[in-house]
């Protein structure tokens, strides 16, 4: 009978501790949708999977500078990123984020082609007291163009996102 009481206390303690950690580690919101502008312009969606881990998916038009004789290239891309996001201790509502992702797209220039890539992502996000957040991020990476003029190149995105949070 005393073993049952101890098990009950331990279970309640672990349950309380688990709820406390889960509540403490939550992101600033559950979901957000909006637009992003910069070298990549389009729609953005972000969701927190668990605690401080988020998934962000951006889709839109991207200006590329592939570094060869093609000049400026316009592409349609999807860029999903997994990231870790934490609040700065002394600035309520300000978060830093760090993670990585991939790119899949098509582009047009002298040669139309499929684009594949990988990237890192780092940035800052500010969550207002109203259901709105702004995110500034940089995404350095490597792009590979498949097709008639196949080649790899340094790729990057500088983006400012505006999202409604819910």
C-alpha positions in Angstrom: 0.0 0.0 0.0 2.9 2.4 0.8 4.5 1.6 -2.5 1.3 2.6 -4.3 1.3 6.0 -2.5 4.9 6.6 -3.5 4.2 5.7 -7.1 1.2 8.0 -7.1 3.4 10.9 -5.7 6.2 10.2 -8.2 3.7 10.0 -11.1 2.0 13.3 -10.0 5.4 15.0 -9.6 6.6 13.8 -13.1 3.3 14.9 -14.6 3.6 18.4 -13.0 7.2 18.7 -14.1 6.4 17.6 -17.6 3.5 20.1 -17.9 5.7 22.9 -16.5 8.5 22.2 -18.9 6.1 21.9 -21.8 4.4 25.2 -20.9 7.7 27.0 -20.5 9.1 25.8 -23.8 6.2 26.9 -26.0 6.8 29.1 -29.0 5.3 32.6 -29.0 2.2 31.3 -31.0 1.0 28.0 -32.6 0.6 29.0 -36.3 1.3 32.1 -38.4 0.5 33.0 -42.1 1.6 36.0 -44.1 3.9 37.4 -46.7 7.7 37.8 -47.1 9.6 40.3 -49.1 13.2 40.7 -50.1 15.2 38.6 -52.5 12.4 36.0 -52.2 8.8 37.4 -52.4 5.7 35.4 -51.7 3.6 33.6 -49.0 4.9 32.2 -45.7 3.5 29.8 -43.2 5.1 28.9 -39.8 4.0 26.4 -37.2 5.6 25.3 -33.9 5.8 21.5 -33.9 6.8 21.1 -30.2 8.3 23.5 -27.7 10.8 25.8 -29.5 11.0 23.7 -32.7 9.2 25.3 -35.7 8.6 24.5 -39.4 8.4 27.4 -41.8 7.4 27.0 -45.5 7.8 29.8 -47.9 6.7 29.8 -51.6 7.1 32.5 -54.2 9.3 34.3 -56.7 13.0 34.5 -56.2 15.6 36.6 -58.0 18.8 34.6 -58.5 22.3 35.7 -59.4 23.9 32.4 -60.4 27.3 33.9 -61.2 27.6 32.8 -64.8 26.7 34.4 -68.2 23.0 34.1 -67.5 22.6 37.4 -65.6 19.5 37.9 -63.5 17.2 34.9 -63.2 13.6 34.7 -62.0 12.5 31.5 -60.3 9.4 30.0 -58.6 10.5 28.2 -55.4 9.3 26.5 -52.3 11.7 26.7 -49.3 10.8 24.6 -46.2 13.0 25.2 -43.1 13.1 23.5 -39.7 14.4 25.8 -36.9 15.0 26.2 -33.3 13.6 29.5 -31.9 14.2 31.0 -28.4 13.3 34.3 -26.7 16.0 36.7 -25.7 16.0 36.8 -21.9 15.7 40.6 -21.4 13.6 41.6 -24.4 10.0 40.4 -24.1 8.7 39.4 -27.6 12.1 39.2 -29.3 13.2 35.8 -30.5 16.3 34.5 -32.3 16.1 31.5 -34.7 18.5 29.1 -36.2 18.0 26.1 -38.5 18.2 24.8 -42.0 16.2 23.7 -45.0 15.9 22.9 -48.7 14.8 24.5 -51.9 12.9 23.1 -54.8 12.0 25.3 -57.8 11.9 26.1 -61.5 13.6 29.0 -63.0 13.7 30.9 -66.3 16.6 32.5 -68.1 18.4 31.5 -71.3 17.7 27.9 -70.0 14.7 26.8 -68.1 15.7 24.3 -65.5 14.9 22.6 -62.2 16.6 24.1 -59.1 17.5 22.1 -56.0 19.3 23.5 -52.9 20.1 23.4 -49.3 20.4 26.3 -46.9 20.9 27.5 -43.4 18.6 30.0 -41.8 19.2 32.5 -39.0 17.4 35.6 -37.9 15.2 37.5 -35.5 11.5 37.6 -34.9 9.4 40.0 -32.9 6.0 38.9 -31.7 3.8 41.9 -30.9 1.1 41.7 -28.1 -1.5 41.7 -30.9 -1.6 38.6 -33.2 1.2 39.8 -35.5 4.9 39.0 -35.9 7.7 40.3 -38.0 10.7 38.2 -38.9 14.0 39.2 -40.5 16.2 36.3 -41.7 19.2 35.4 -43.9 19.5 32.1 -45.6 22.9 31.3 -47.1 23.1 28.1 -49.1 24.1 26.1 -52.1 21.9 25.8 -55.2 22.2 23.3 -58.0 20.6 23.8 -61.4 19.7 20.6 -63.2 19.2 20.7 -67.0 20.9 21.8 -70.2 23.3 24.1 -68.4 23.8 22.2 -65.1 25.9 23.9 -62.4 26.1 24.7 -58.7 26.4 28.1 -57.1 26.3 30.0 -53.8 22.7 30.9 -53.2 21.1 33.2 -50.6 17.9 34.8 -49.4 17.4 37.9 -47.4 13.8 38.2 -46.3 11.4 40.2 -44.2 8.3 38.4 -43.2 5.0 39.8 -41.9 2.6 37.2 -40.3 -0.8 37.0 -38.7 -0.4 34.7 -35.7 -3.1 32.3 -34.4 
